[in-house]
Amino acid sequence: MRIAVAAPTGHVGRHLVPMLIRAGVKPLVLLRDPDRLAPDIRSEVDVAKVDLLDSDAVVRAVSGVDALYWVDPPPAGGNPLAEYKLAAASVARAVNEGGVSRVVFQSSVGAEKRHGVGEIDGLAATEVALNATDASVIHLRCGYFFTNLEYQLDAIRAGVIQVLLPVNQSMPWVAPRDIAEVATGRLLSEEWRGHHVQAVHGPADLSWLQVVGIISKVVGKPLDVERIAEEAMRGTLAGFGMSAEQVDSLVGMSTGFLGGFTPEQQRSVHSTTPTTLAEWACAELRPLLQ
């Protein structure tokens, strides 16, 4: 079985690739900078040095691959949704012309809305593009990554995290390693066909109030959360030099869930994964704060 993995050094990919190796697979990894691979991983994989937005390069790289784990690359320019459109076109063309039979796509809760959820709209566009191919596809609709808290280290040190959502609004939170585990099983299995959605919701839905309570206990210091106005957040992001499109994309990932939102996939044994926020924070977040 030939399996390709995009973004092998990302939050999910860095767990997924070793899992495949332990399963006896030598994966093909797609990335722009092979030097980012750990030396022990580099000798166990095949490498395709490609820009995932370069559809010609991706077609060549995945030709003959049986299964592909696809992650839209994080946008680097001033118009994120335009880059997501390029990513969607790139993977769809690569799947069709490269003859890939199965695709596992790293999507997000909220992609089912299709519009109005900031950058998640870009993931929705990739879902649509992949569904138009001849491949069998599973969209992993993942909850909010625990690792997003790593971007809040300064706020955690200062004792207050600022958010746009109501602080008591719950949403699925998930460990990237658990997403990798789900993806590994799907990539290795040949027992599914067609187009499917599988939610990856983590062990529990959490509000920001619950999150800061958990993190406070783990790090051993008081931590609070403050809801701020949308315009204040927009002003802060614009002050960092972001374009209007970038600001809209980031803010929309929160404001798109205002007014109540129920994921298309309910929480069940299929969507619930084991790693708790406290377990992840003890192992991953606390060392970053020391």
CORZIVEN-V133645 format. One record per residue. N is the residue number from 1. RES is the residue in three letters. PSI is psi as a letter, one per 40 degrees, with the letter a starting at -180 (none if undefined). OMEGA is omega in whole degrees, -180 to 180 (NA if undefined). Layout:
{{N | RES | PSI | OMEGA} {N | RES | PSI | OMEGA}}
This chain:
{{1 | MET | h | -179} {2 | ARG | h | -176} {3 | ILE | h | 177} {4 | ALA | i | -179} {5 | VAL | h | 172} {6 | ALA | i | 180} {7 | ALA | f | -176} {8 | PRO | e | 179} {9 | THR | e | 180} {10 | GLY | a | -176} {11 | HIS | d | 179} {12 | VAL | d | -175} {13 | GLY | d | -178} {14 | ARG | e | 173} {15 | HIS | d | -176} {16 | LEU | d | -176} {17 | VAL | d | 177} {18 | PRO | d | 178} {19 | MET | d | 178} {20 | LEU | d | 178} {21 | ILE | d | 179} {22 | ARG | d | 178} {23 | ALA | e | 178} {24 | GLY | e | -179} {25 | VAL | i | 169} {26 | LYS | g | -174} {27 | PRO | i | 170} {28 | LEU | h | -178} {29 | VAL | h | -178} {30 | LEU | h | 179} {31 | LEU | i | -178} {32 | ARG | d | -174} {33 | ASP | g | -180} {34 | PRO | d | -180} {35 | ASP | e | 179} {36 | ARG | e | 178} {37 | LEU | h | 175} {38 | ALA | i | -177} {39 | PRO | d | -179} {40 | ASP | d | 177} {41 | ILE | d | -175} {42 | ARG | d | -177} {43 | SER | e | -176} {44 | GLU | e | -177} {45 | VAL | i | 166} {46 | ASP | i | -173} {47 | VAL | h | 170} {48 | ALA | h | 179} {49 | LYS | h | -176} {50 | VAL | i | 166} {51 | ASP | h | -175} {52 | LEU | e | 176} {53 | LEU | e | 177} {54 | ASP | g | -172} {55 | SER | d | 178} {56 | ASP | d | -179} {57 | ALA | d | -179} {58 | VAL | d | 176} {59 | VAL | d | -180} {60 | ARG | d | -175} {61 | ALA | d | -173} {62 | VAL | e | -180} {63 | SER | h | 180} {64 | GLY | e | 179} {65 | VAL | i | 178} {66 | ASP | d | -176} {67 | ALA | i | -177} {68 | LEU | h | 168} {69 | TYR | h | -174} {70 | TRP | h | 174} {71 | VAL | h | 174} {72 | ASP | h | -180} {73 | PRO | i | 178} {74 | PRO | h | -177} {75 | PRO | h | -177} {76 | ALA | e | -176} {77 | GLY | a | -174} {78 | GLY | e | -179} {79 | ASN | g | -174} {80 | PRO | d | -176} {81 | LEU | d | 175} {82 | ALA | d | 178} {83 | GLU | d | 177} {84 | TYR | d | 177} {85 | LYS | d | 177} {86 | LEU | d | 179} {87 | ALA | d | 180} {88 | ALA | d | 179} {89 | ALA | d | -178} {90 | SER | d | -177} {91 | VAL | d | 180} {92 | ALA | d | 178} {93 | ARG | d | -179} {94 | ALA | d | 180} {95 | VAL | d | -179} {96 | ASN | d | -175} {97 | GLU | d | 180} {98 | GLY | e | 178} {99 | GLY | f | 179} {100 | VAL | h | -175} {101 | SER | d | -178} {102 | ARG | h | 179} {103 | VAL | h | 170} {104 | VAL | h | -174} {105 | PHE | h | 178} {106 | GLN | g | -179} {107 | SER | a | -175} {108 | SER | i | 165} {109 | VAL | h | -178} {110 | GLY | e | 180} {111 | ALA | d | 179} {112 | GLU | e | 178} {113 | LYS | d | 179} {114 | ARG | d | -179} {115 | HIS | i | 173} {116 | GLY | e | -178} {117 | VAL | f | 175} {118 | GLY | b | -177} {119 | GLU | d | 179} {120 | ILE | d | 173} {121 | ASP | d | 179} {122 | GLY | d | 176} {123 | LEU | d | 177} {124 | ALA | d | 179} {125 | ALA | d | 177} {126 | THR | d | 175} {127 | GLU | d | -179} {128 | VAL | d | -179} {129 | ALA | d | 180} {130 | LEU | d | 179} {131 | ASN | e | 179} {132 | ALA | e | 179} {133 | THR | i | 178} {134 | ASP | e | -176} {135 | ALA | i | 166} {136 | SER | h | -171} {137 | VAL | h | 168} {138 | ILE | h | 175} {139 | HIS | h | 176} {140 | LEU | h | 179} {141 | ARG | g | -172} {142 | CYS | i | 173} {143 | GLY | a | -179} {144 | TYR | h | -176} {145 | PHE | h | 170} {146 | PHE | d | -175} {147 | THR | e | 174} {148 | ASN | d | 177} {149 | LEU | e | 178} {150 | GLU | d | 176} {151 | TYR | e | -177} {152 | GLN | f | -175} {153 | LEU | d | 180} {154 | ASP | d | 179} {155 | ALA | d | 179} {156 | ILE | d | 178} {157 | ARG | d | -180} {158 | ALA | e | 175} {159 | GLY | e | -180} {160 | VAL | h | 173} {161 | ILE | h | 178} {162 | GLN | h | -177} {163 | VAL | i | 178} {164 | LEU | d | -179} {165 | LEU | i | 170} {166 | PRO | h | -171} {167 | VAL | e | 179} {168 | ASN | e | 178} {169 | GLN | h | -176} {170 | SER | i | 176} {171 | MET | i | 179} {172 | PRO | h | 175} {173 | TRP | i | -172} {174 | VAL | i | 174} {175 | ALA | h | 178} {176 | PRO | d | 179} {177 | ARG | d | 179} {178 | ASP | d | 175} {179 | ILE | d | 179} {180 | ALA | d | -180} {181 | GLU | d | 177} {182 | VAL | d | -179} {183 | ALA | d | 180} {184 | THR | d | 179} {185 | GLY | d | -179} {186 | ARG | d | 180} {187 | LEU | d | -178} {188 | LEU | d | -178} {189 | SER | h | 174} {190 | GLU | e | -174} {191 | GLU | e | 179} {192 | TRP | i | 179} {193 | ARG | i | 177} {194 | GLY | a | -178} {195 | HIS | h | -175} {196 | HIS | i | 171} {197 | VAL | h | 174} {198 | GLN | h | 177} {199 | ALA | i | 173} {200 | VAL | g | -167} {201 | HIS | e | -176} {202 | GLY | a | -175} {203 | PRO | d | -175} {204 | ALA | i | 169} {205 | ASP | h | -177} {206 | LEU | i | 169} {207 | SER | i | 177} {208 | TRP | d | 176} {209 | LEU | d | 178} {210 | GLN | d | -179} {211 | VAL | d | -178} {212 | VAL | d | 175} {213 | GLY | d | 178} {214 | ILE | d | -177} {215 | ILE | d | 179} {216 | SER | d | 179} {217 | LYS | d | -178} {218 | VAL | d | -175} {219 | VAL | e | 175} {220 | GLY | f | 177} {221 | LYS | i | -179} {222 | PRO | i | 177} {223 | LEU | h | -179} {224 | ASP | i | 176} {225 | VAL | i | -176} {226 | GLU | h | 174} {227 | ARG | h | 180} {228 | ILE | i | -178} {229 | ALA | i | -180} {230 | GLU | d | -178} {231 | GLU | d | 178} {232 | ALA | d | 178} {233 | MET | d | 178} {234 | ARG | d | 179} {235 | GLY | d | 179} {236 | THR | d | -179} {237 | LEU | d | 177} {238 | ALA | d | 178} {239 | GLY | d | 175} {240 | PHE | e | 179} {241 | GLY | e | -179} {242 | MET | i | 176} {243 | SER | i | 178} {244 | ALA | d | 179} {245 | GLU | d | 177} {246 | GLN | d | 179} {247 | VAL | d | 179} {248 | ASP | d | -178} {249 | SER | d | -179} {250 | LEU | d | -179} {251 | VAL | d | -178} {252 | GLY | d | 179} {253 | MET | e | 173} {254 | SER | d | -175} {255 | THR | d | 178} {256 | GLY | e | 180} {257 | PHE | e | 178} {258 | LEU | i | 179} {259 | GLY | e | 179} {260 | GLY | h | 179} {261 | PHE | h | 176} {262 | THR | h | 180} {263 | PRO | i | 180} {264 | GLU | d | 178} {265 | GLN | h | 179} {266 | GLN | i | 176} {267 | ARG | h | -179} {268 | SER | a | 176} {269 | VAL | d | -180} {270 | HIS | d | -173} {271 | SER | e | -176} {272 | THR | h | -180} {273 | THR | i | -163} {274 | PRO | d | -169} {275 | THR | h | 180} {276 | THR | i | 178} {277 | LEU | d | -180} {278 | ALA | d | 179} {279 | GLU | d | -180} {280 | TRP | d | -177} {281 | ALA | d | 178} {282 | CYS | d | -175} {283 | ALA | d | -170} {284 | GLU | d | -173} {285 | LEU | d | -175} {286 | ARG | d | 178} {287 | PRO | d | -180} {288 | LEU | e | -177} {289 | LEU | e | -177} {290 | GLN | none | NA}}
